[in-house]
Amino acid sequence: MNRGFWDTLPKPFFILAPMYDVTDAPFRRIVSMCGAPNVWFTEFVSADGLTSTEGRARLMHHLTINKGEKPIVAQLFGAKPEKFIEAAELLTELGFSGIDINMGCPDKNIIKSGSCAALFKNPKLAQEIISATKQGAGGLPVSVKIRIGDTKVDWEDWISELLVAKPAAISIHLRTRKEMSKVPAHWEIMNDIVQFIGKNTSEDNRPLVIGNGDVLTLAHAKQKVLDTGCDGAMIGRGVFQNPWVFAEDLPSAHSLKEKVKLLALHAELFEQHFTGIKPFELLKRFYKIYINGFEGAAELREQLYTANNSQELKTILNNHKLL
């Protein structure tokens, strides 16, 4: 099995979880300034879209690689193996370190297309997609991101089918498709999954196992790995509480002015990268990362929501003597 860069990582290792319209290039740049994870992931991108001229032009902003952002994995979704071959060839040319296939997103519209979490009910197609991606990947390692079931916790047959295709790594969101993120992640079964994968693969064909769900701090991630025996963990929501999450476990160690400077830079980067592509108002989902934990934070965020560009945002922050 070709595990590529995955075999060069420290143990344990920690990943910024891929989140659509969140882990874009500007936000990853901010996180890198605060303390980089061991592995970066892009947002997921449609394999179908990347294989049409119009779609590729529309989607290429998702595939920007920041300077020094290695190893970085591009994440694809779709349901047509032949599209994954072509998309993987493009990702190889663009300089990615690996390719991941999203088989866990619970979005209803995407599931209707047979993609992402819908593949739980079509494991043979999932195998074909992994094989097709490997065919186009030019030697890059191919991994998958899954959930532990559809309407109930039911992972053994699903993982058994995936192991046949020999992915380099399996990231496991420890909730079902139906649960989405409405219940606590089932970390109590992670050790069983790790043991199961170990028993059903040889050492040469064993994928690395990565846990995902409700990991809020680096210390928490380290403890989860220690408790369950997995190889690494993804941190998603934790970065919303502390952009320094990969560097330390003390969000209170950073002053409001430090956070505000990051917000101002984030706004500039967002504008530079997305003018004409995404509306500035999408940046609002990030404000609580920087503006929180003090009296008047909610009121200040409300004012910032009125900003239509980075200059207006900075003016509001200057009026509060925060820049």
N, C-alpha and C positions, 0 to 999 in steps of 0.2 A: 504493500500500500504506500502511496505517495502522500506523506503528511507534510512535506515541504517545510515552511517556516514554523509550523506548529511544533515541530520537534526541537526547535532552537529556543523556545520560550522558557523562562524560569518557572519553577513549580513552587507554589501555585502561581497562576497568572490571572490578570483581571482585565476585563473588556468593558468599554463603553457600549452599552446595549443599543442596537439600532432602533431608532424611533422615527417614524415618518414625519417630515416637517419639523423635526427637532434636531437630529444629529446631522444637520447639513454642514457644509464646509465652514461657514462663519462660526457656528457654535463649536464645532470641533476645534477651531483655532483658539477660541476662548478657553476651552478645557485644557488644551495643550499648554497654555500659558500658566495654568494653575497647577498642573501636574498630570502628565500624560498617562493613560492606561498602557498596558502591555500590547494590546491589539486594538486597532480602530476598525469600525464597520461603517459603511455608508448607509443611508436610508435605502429601503428596498426600491428597486427599479423594475419596470415591466420588461421581460425578455421580448415579448411581442413588440413593444414600442421601440426597443432598440434596433429592431431588424427592419424598420421602415425608415426611409429618408426623413420624412416629416417628424415621425416619432422620435428618432434619434436626436434631431435638432432641438426638440422640445425637452428632452430628458437629460441632455449632457451635463446640465448644471448640477445634477445629483452626483455626478462622477468626478467632480473636482477633487484632486489630491493636494492637500496643503504641503508646503515645504517641510520636510522632516517627519512627515506623517507615515511612518512605516513601523511594523507591517500593517497594511490596510486591506481589508476584505470588502469586495463589492457584493452586495446582496441583491439577488434576482428573485422575481416571482413570475409564475405563469403556469400553463398546463400543456404546452406543446413542445415535446422534446426537440424537434428540429429547430425551433426558435432559440433554444438554449445553446445549441451548437454555435450558431452565428453570434449570439450575444457574448458567449464565453470567448470567442475569438477576438472580439472587440475589446473586452476587458483585459485580455492578455496584452494586446497592443498598447493599451493605456497605462500599463505599468502596475497593475494591482498585484498584491502578494498572494491573494487567494480569492475564491468565489464561494459564496454561501447561497443556499437556496432556502427561501422562506416557505416553510410548510406549516406555519402555525398562526398566521394572522387571522383573527376571527371576523374581520369585516364582512358583512353580509353580501355586499355587492361583489367583492372579490371572490368570495366563496361560490357565488352563482356561476362564475366563469370556470370553476373546477380547480382554482388555484389555492395555494396556501393551506389553510386548515382543511379544505375539502379533500386534500390528498390523503388524509387519514382513511377515507373510505375507498381509496383507489391506490393501494400500495404498489401494485405492479406499474402503474404510471409513474409513481414516485421513483421507483427503481430506474425506469427508462429515462427520466429527467436527470437523475444523478449521472447515469452512464453517458447521456448526450452531452452534459456539461463537461464531464471529463474529456470527452472527445474533442471539444473545442477549446479546452483550457490550456493546451500547450504545455502541460506539465505542472500547472498551478494546482495546489490542493483544493479539493471541493468538499465543502462541509454543508450541514443542514441545520436548520433551527425548527424545532417542533414543539408541540404541546403533549400532555400526557393522556389525551383522550378527546373524544368528541362531546358526548353528553354526560359521560361518567369517566372516572379514572380507569383507564383500560389501555395500558401501554405495552404489554409484553409482545403481542403479535405485531403491533405497529413497529416497534423497535427491531424485532427479529427480521421483518421484511427489509428494513433500511440497512441492516448489517450486511445483507446479501450484496448490496451495491457498494460496500466498503467506503463510506465517507471518511474523510480525514478527521473530522470532529463532529460531534452532535451537541448542539446547544439545546437544553431542555427547559422550556418555560413550564414550571411546575403547577400548571392549572390546565383545565380542559378548555376546549373551544367555547362551550356553553358558559363556563364560569367567567370568561374574559379576565377582568381584574377585580371582580366583585367579592372574592373570598381570599383568605390568606393562601399564599403559595404552599403546596404540599411538600415542603422540604423533608418531612418525616419519611418519605418513600425514596429519597434520592440515593441512600446507601443501597437499597434493594436494586435500584436501576443500575448503579455502578457495578454491583456484584453480578447481576444478570449479564451485562455486556462483557464483563471479564470472563465469565464461564462460557459464553457463546462465541468467542473470538480467540484466535491465537494472538500472541504478543505482537506479531508482525502486522496483523490486520485489525488490531484494536483501535477504534477511534478514540480521540480524547473526549472526555465528557465534561460539559460545562453547565453549571446550574444558573438558573435565571428566575427572578421573581422575589419581590419584597426585600432586596438587598439594598440597604440605605447608606452604609458606611463601609470603609475599607476594612475596619476591624471586624465588622459583621460578616463581610465576604470571606475573610480569612478563617473565621470560626466555622462558617458553613462548609468550607472546603475540608477543614480539619475533622468536622463531625461526620461528614458523609463520604469522604474518600474521592470526591470528584477532582478533576484536574485544575479547574478554574471556575470563575464566576463572572457573570455580567452584572454591572450596576447601571440601572436606568433611572428610576425615580430619585435615587439618592443624589444625583447630580443637580436636581432641582432644589434640593435643600442646601447643597454645598458644592459650588463649582470646583472647590479644592479637594473633592472627595477622594481622588486617586493619590493625593499627596499626603493627607493627614486625616484625622478623625475629629477635628476641632473647629467646626464652623464659626464658633464665637471668637476664634483667634484673629479674624479678619475684620477690619474696621468698615464702617458704612462707606467711608470715602473710597476705600479700596474697591468695594463692590460697585459703587457708582461709576468709578473710572472704567471698570470692566463693562458695565452696561453701555456707557457712551461709546466705547470701542466696538462693542457688539453691534450697536446701531449703525456705526460707520461701515463695518464689514458687511452687514446685511444689505445696506444700500448699495455698496460697491458691487456686490455679487448678484443681487436680485432685482435691481431697477429694471422695469420692463418685463420682469418674470413673475415676481410675487409682490403682492401689496405690502406696504410697510406695516399695516395693522397686524400682520401675522407675527411680528416681533413681540406683540403684547403678551403672548403666552410665556415669554421668558422673564417678564418684569419681576415676578415674585421671587425669582432666584436671587435677584440683587436687592430688591426693596422689600425687606421683611424684618420682623423681630424688633421693631421699635415703635414707640407711640407716634401715630400719624402716618405709618407706612401705607395703610389702605388708602388714606386720603391722597397721599402723594402718587400712588399708582393710578388712582382715578384721574389725576391731572395729566399724568404721562400718557394715558390712553387717548388724550385729545391730540397728541403730537402726530403730525403727518409726515415727518421726516426727521433725520438725525439732528438737524440744526434746531428744530423746534423742541426736541427732547432735551438737548443740551441747555437751551434757554430756560426751560422749566427747572432743571437741576441747578443751574446757576442762580436762579431766583431764590432757591432754597439754600444757597451758599454751600452746595455739595460738590461742586466742581472747581 
